[in-house]
């Protein structure tokens, strides 16, 4: 990818600070968090806590999206 600098698409200070910190995390942490939330959701479902199981089970997708974002920041960097 070329290093074209476009001042109209520059990241803000908060996004840059977050990206610098999250890039330090290993990408598989988000995968394990997603799998963990699915396991906890299953356990809650089996113990008849249906609403809580649904709530916790919905965490898997955001964890996977955060992992994807983390990977993109590592590969592409930030401004």
KEVOVO-306633 format. One record per atom (N, C-alpha, C): x, y, z; atom name. Coordinates in pm, 1 decimal, decimal comma, m for minus. Atoms other than C-alpha are relative to their C-alpha. Layout:
BEGIN
[[X; Y; Z]; CA];
...
END
This chain:
BEGIN
[[85,1; m117,9; 0,0]; N];
[[0,0; 0,0; 0,0]; CA];
[[89,1; 123,6; 0,0]; C];
[[m78,5; m122,0; 9,3]; N];
[[130,8; 343,4; m87,8]; CA];
[[m19,9; 85,4; 122,8]; C];
[[7,3; m90,5; m114,2]; N];
[[202,7; 602,6; 177,4]; CA];
[[m49,8; 136,4; m44,6]; C];
[[58,0; m127,1; 40,7]; N];
[[m22,1; 871,9; 31,8]; CA];
[[m56,3; 68,1; 123,1]; C];
[[48,1; m74,5; m114,8]; N];
[[m86,8; 1138,5; 289,9]; CA];
[[m113,0; 90,4; m43,8]; C];
[[115,1; m84,1; 28,6]; N];
[[m428,7; 1295,7; 276,3]; CA];
[[m45,2; 63,1; 130,8]; C];
[[34,7; m63,9; m127,5]; N];
[[m484,9; 1552,2; 553,7]; CA];
[[m149,1; m4,4; 32,6]; C];
[[143,6; 9,2; m25,3]; N];
[[m861,9; 1519,3; 509,5]; CA];
[[m38,1; m131,3; 67,7]; C];
[[29,8; 131,2; m57,6]; N];
[[m843,4; 1155,2; 626,3]; CA];
[[92,3; m34,4; 115,3]; C];
[[m91,5; 22,7; m111,5]; N];
[[m610,8; 1196,7; 922,4]; CA];
[[m79,5; m46,5; 122,4]; C];
[[64,9; 49,7; m122,0]; N];
[[m699,4; 1004,8; 1238,3]; CA];
[[7,8; 105,2; 110,0]; C];
[[m1,4; m89,0; m115,3]; N];
[[m788,7; 1194,7; 1551,6]; CA];
[[95,7; m51,0; 106,1]; C];
[[m94,6; 34,9; m107,1]; N];
[[m574,8; 1190,7; 1865,2]; CA];
[[m47,5; m120,3; 80,4]; C];
[[54,0; 110,4; m80,4]; N];
[[m806,1; 953,4; 2051,7]; CA];
[[13,8; m131,9; m75,8]; C];
[[m9,6; 122,5; 79,9]; N];
[[m820,9; 698,5; 1767,4]; CA];
[[145,1; m45,9; m11,5]; C];
[[m141,8; 34,9; 11,1]; N];
[[m443,4; 710,4; 1724,6]; CA];
[[50,4; m60,8; 129,8]; C];
[[m43,5; 52,9; m129,9]; N];
[[m386,3; 655,7; 2097,7]; CA];
[[m56,8; m139,7; 24,2]; C];
[[63,1; 131,5; m17,1]; N];
[[m632,2; 363,4; 2106,0]; CA];
[[68,1; m102,9; m88,9]; C];
[[m63,5; 93,1; 93,6]; N];
[[m475,2; 203,6; 1797,7]; CA];
[[140,7; m37,4; 43,7]; C];
[[m135,6; 30,1; m47,5]; N];
[[m125,7; 232,5; 1943,3]; CA];
[[m2,1; m100,5; 114,1]; C];
[[8,7; 90,5; m114,6]; N];
[[m235,0; 52,9; 2259,7]; CA];
[[m55,8; m136,9; m39,8]; C];
[[60,6; 128,8; 36,9]; N];
[[m456,9; m215,1; 2102,4]; CA];
[[89,4; m80,9; m92,6]; C];
[[m92,2; 72,9; 87,9]; N];
[[m187,4; m302,6; 1848,1]; CA];
[[97,9; m84,0; 81,6]; C];
[[m89,7; 76,4; m87,8]; N];
[[14,7; m432,4; 2144,2]; CA];
[[m63,1; m131,8; 46,1]; C];
[[69,0; 121,3; m44,6]; N];
[[m249,5; m698,3; 2222,1]; CA];
[[13,9; m110,0; m104,4]; C];
[[m1,6; 109,5; 97,7]; N];
[[m213,9; m1041,5; 2063,2]; CA];
[[m140,2; m19,9; m58,2]; C];
[[129,2; 11,3; 68,9]; N];
[[m488,5; m1099,6; 1806,8]; CA];
[[m85,2; m114,9; 52,8]; C];
[[79,3; 114,8; m44,7]; N];
[[m589,0; m1436,5; 1950,8]; CA];
[[m74,1; 25,1; 130,1]; C];
[[72,5; m30,9; m124,3]; N];
[[m705,0; m1272,8; 2274,6]; CA];
[[m147,9; 23,4; m29,8]; C];
[[138,7; m26,4; 37,5]; N];
[[m1019,3; m1162,3; 2090,9]; CA];
[[m72,1; m128,5; m40,5]; C];
[[58,5; 129,8; 35,5]; N];
[[m1078,0; m1511,3; 1951,9]; CA];
[[m35,3; m76,6; 126,6]; C];
[[27,4; 69,8; m126,1]; N];
[[m1050,7; m1661,7; 2301,3]; CA];
[[m114,4; 66,5; 76,7]; C];
[[110,7; m70,1; m66,8]; N];
[[m1283,9; m1392,8; 2438,5]; CA];
[[m133,6; m39,0; m64,0]; C];
[[122,9; 39,8; 70,1]; N];
[[m1542,6; m1480,8; 2171,5]; CA];
[[m38,6; m142,7; 36,6]; C];
[[28,9; 139,2; m36,3]; N];
[[m1512,6; m1853,5; 2239,3]; CA];
[[m42,3; m10,9; 146,6]; C];
[[36,8; 0,1; m141,9]; N];
[[m1529,3; m1787,5; 2613,7]; CA];
[[m142,6; 47,5; 21,3]; C];
[[136,9; m50,3; m15,7]; N];
[[m1847,7; m1585,1; 2579,7]; CA];
[[m102,1; m102,3; m49,1]; C];
[[90,8; 105,3; 47,2]; N];
[[m2004,6; m1866,1; 2378,0]; CA];
[[m10,5; m113,1; 102,2]; C];
[[0,4; 104,5; m102,6]; N];
[[m1904,6; m2120,8; 2644,3]; CA];
[[m79,9; 40,5; 122,7]; C];
[[75,7; m49,5; m115,5]; N];
[[m2039,9; m1906,5; 2926,9]; CA];
[[m148,6; 6,1; m34,8]; C];
[[139,6; m4,8; 43,8]; N];
[[m2358,5; m1853,8; 2726,2]; CA];
[[m63,6; m138,8; 2,8]; C];
[[51,2; 137,2; m2,9]; N];
[[m2400,1; m2229,5; 2684,6]; CA];
[[m23,9; m46,4; 143,4]; C];
[[15,8; 39,4; m140,0]; N];
[[m2345,3; m2286,6; 3055,7]; CA];
[[m121,7; 67,6; 62,4]; C];
[[116,6; m71,0; m53,7]; N];
[[m2603,1; m2020,2; 3141,0]; CA];
[[m129,9; m58,3; m54,9]; C];
[[119,5; 59,1; 62,1]; N];
[[m2851,5; m2171,4; 2897,0]; CA];
[[m34,2; m134,0; 65,5]; C];
[[22,6; 130,5; m62,3]; N];
[[m2803,9; m2517,1; 3050,6]; CA];
[[m48,5; 11,2; 144,5]; C];
[[44,9; m20,3; m138,1]; N];
[[m2865,8; m2372,9; 3398,7]; CA];
[[m126,7; 84,4; 6,5]; C];
[[131,2; m64,7; 9,4]; N];
[[m3193,1; m2214,0; 3282,8]; CA];
[[2,8; 151,3; 23,8]; C];
[[m9,4; m146,2; m3,9]; N];
[[m3069,1; m1850,7; 3275,7]; CA];
[[m5,6; 50,9; m144,0]; C];
[[13,6; m20,5; 144,3]; N];
[[m3205,0; m1793,8; 2926,1]; CA];
[[31,2; 142,5; m44,9]; C];
[[m22,8; m138,6; 41,8]; N];
[[m3203,4; m1413,3; 2908,4]; CA];
[[146,4; 40,2; 15,6]; C];
[[m141,4; m30,1; m20,8]; N];
[[m2854,0; m1384,4; 3052,8]; CA];
[[85,5; m73,6; m102,4]; C];
[[m72,6; 77,2; 100,3]; N];
[[m2734,4; m1657,5; 2815,5]; CA];
[[m2,8; 70,7; m135,4]; C];
[[10,2; m74,6; 125,5]; N];
[[m2862,2; m1459,2; 2516,8]; CA];
[[86,5; 125,6; 3,7]; C];
[[m79,2; m122,2; m14,5]; N];
[[m2699,4; m1141,0; 2647,1]; CA];
[[149,3; m29,3; m14,6]; C];
[[m142,7; 33,8; 4,9]; N];
[[m2358,4; m1302,9; 2699,8]; CA];
[[37,1; m59,4; m136,1]; C];
[[m26,8; 59,5; 129,9]; N];
[[m2382,0; m1499,5; 2374,0]; CA];
[[16,7; 103,0; m110,3]; C];
[[m11,7; m106,1; 99,9]; N];
[[m2416,5; m1175,7; 2179,7]; CA];
[[134,9; 72,1; 6,2]; C];
[[m131,6; m63,2; m9,3]; N];
[[m2068,9; m1067,3; 2293,4]; CA];
[[98,3; m56,9; m102,0]; C];
[[m96,6; 65,4; 89,9]; N];
[[m1898,6; m1310,2; 2052,3]; CA];
[[25,8; 83,3; m125,6]; C];
[[m17,9; m77,3; 123,4]; N];
[[m1957,8; m1101,0; 1738,8]; CA];
[[81,3; 127,7; 22,4]; C];
[[m84,4; m117,9; m22,1]; N];
[[m1821,8; m774,2; 1886,2]; CA];
[[145,8; m35,0; 30,9]; C];
[[m138,6; 40,7; m25,9]; N];
[[m1514,7; m958,2; 2017,0]; CA];
[[72,0; m34,7; m130,8]; C];
[[m61,0; 35,5; 127,8]; N];
[[m1449,6; m1098,9; 1669,2]; CA];
[[23,4; 123,6; m86,2]; C];
[[m20,2; m124,8; 74,2]; N];
[[m1497,9; m755,8; 1511,6]; CA];
[[116,6; 80,9; 56,6]; C];
[[m114,8; m68,7; m60,9]; N];
[[m1254,9; m603,3; 1760,4]; CA];
[[131,0; m67,9; m37,7]; C];
[[m119,1; 73,3; 42,5]; N];
[[m1006,9; m876,1; 1671,8]; CA];
[[37,1; 32,4; m143,3]; C];
[[m24,5; m37,0; 138,9]; N];
[[m1045,2; m794,4; 1303,2]; CA];
[[57,7; 141,0; m8,3]; C];
[[m50,9; m137,2; m4,2]; N];
[[m992,6; m424,8; 1374,8]; CA];
[[144,3; 0,7; 49,8]; C];
[[m134,7; 11,3; m55,6]; N];
[[m687,3; m512,2; 1582,8]; CA];
[[98,3; m50,0; m105,5]; C];
[[m86,0; 56,3; 103,8]; N];
[[m542,4; m719,1; 1299,2]; CA];
[[25,7; 101,3; m110,4]; C];
[[m17,2; m101,5; 103,9]; N];
[[m603,2; m442,8; 1044,8]; CA];
[[95,3; 110,8; 44,1]; C];
[[m90,1; m102,7; m51,3]; N];
[[m429,2; m187,0; 1265,6]; CA];
[[143,5; m49,5; m0,9]; C];
[[m135,1; 56,7; 0,6]; N];
[[m131,7; m419,7; 1299,4]; CA];
[[57,0; m9,0; m140,9]; C];
[[m49,1; 17,4; 136,7]; N];
[[m108,9; m484,8; 925,1]; CA];
[[14,7; 131,4; m74,6]; C];
[[1,8; m125,5; 75,9]; N];
[[m192,6; m140,3; 789,4]; CA];
[[53,7; 118,9; 78,6]; C];
[[m44,4; m113,3; m83,1]; N];
[[m94,5; 79,5; 1082,6]; CA];
[[m104,9; 109,1; 4,5]; C];
[[89,0; m116,5; m5,9]; N];
[[m247,9; 414,7; 1148,0]; CA];
[[76,2; 118,5; m55,9]; C];
[[m62,6; m119,0; 61,5]; N];
[[m175,5; 766,1; 1019,6]; CA];
[[125,2; 42,2; 70,5]; C];
END
